[in-house]
Amino acid sequence: MGSLEPGKRTDIVIRRNDLPEAVPQHHIERALMLHTLTKSVDTVIVDGRIVVKNGHHTLIDEEVVYQLGQKAADRMLERAGVK
């Protein structure tokens, strides 16, 4: 695939394995990929830029996105006559 070296551009995902879903750790790769899903993503670096840090996006305000999603869901429920 490539290598991590000074001066090279890279994309990398750093995951955690200290979640309850990742135990037991007989097959760490399998646990990270199948059981912990996105909760295990700690840091994402794209082209040398940190876009996720401590599990949170650094380029957007996540709370604003959540609020917009909730409002959109509420509108759909109202149009469907469920709410």
C-alpha positions in Angstrom: 0.0 0.0 0.0 2.6 2.5 1.0 4.6 3.9 3.9 4.5 6.6 6.5 7.5 8.8 6.0 8.3 12.5 6.6 7.3 14.5 3.6 4.8 12.0 2.2 1.1 12.7 2.0 -1.1 10.1 3.6 -4.6 9.2 4.8 -4.8 7.2 8.0 -7.4 6.0 10.4 -6.4 5.4 14.1 -8.9 3.2 16.0 -9.4 2.3 19.6 -9.6 -1.2 21.0 -10.5 -0.4 24.6 -14.3 -0.6 24.0 -16.4 -3.4 25.6 -17.5 -4.5 22.1 -13.8 -5.2 21.2 -13.4 -7.8 24.0 -12.3 -10.6 23.9 -9.4 -9.6 21.7 -8.6 -12.9 20.1 -9.0 -11.3 16.6 -8.3 -7.6 17.1 -8.8 -6.7 13.4 -12.1 -8.6 13.2 -13.3 -6.9 16.4 -12.4 -3.4 15.2 -14.0 -3.9 11.8 -17.1 -5.9 12.6 -18.1 -5.2 16.2 -17.0 -1.7 17.2 -17.8 -0.1 13.8 -17.5 3.7 13.8 -17.3 4.0 17.6 -13.7 2.8 17.5 -12.5 5.6 15.2 -10.4 8.0 17.3 -8.4 10.0 14.7 -8.6 10.4 11.0 -5.9 12.2 9.0 -6.5 13.0 5.3 -3.7 14.4 3.2 -1.9 15.4 6.4 -4.9 17.2 7.9 -6.7 16.0 11.0 -10.3 15.7 10.2 -11.4 13.6 13.2 -9.9 14.0 16.6 -11.0 12.1 19.7 -13.9 10.7 17.7 -15.3 14.1 16.7 -15.1 15.9 13.3 -12.9 18.9 13.3 -14.2 20.6 10.2 -17.9 20.9 11.1 -20.0 21.6 14.1 -21.5 18.2 14.8 -24.3 19.6 17.0 -25.6 21.8 14.2 -25.7 18.7 11.9 -27.6 16.7 14.6 -30.1 19.6 15.0 -30.7 19.8 11.3 -31.2 16.1 11.1 -33.7 16.1 13.9 -35.6 19.0 12.3 -35.7 17.1 9.0 -37.0 14.0 10.7 -39.6 15.9 12.5 -40.9 17.5 9.3 -41.1 14.0 7.6 -43.1 12.7 10.5 -45.5 15.6 10.4 -46.0 15.2 6.6 -46.7 11.5 7.1 -49.2 12.4 9.8 -47.3 10.4 12.5 -46.5 13.4 14.7 
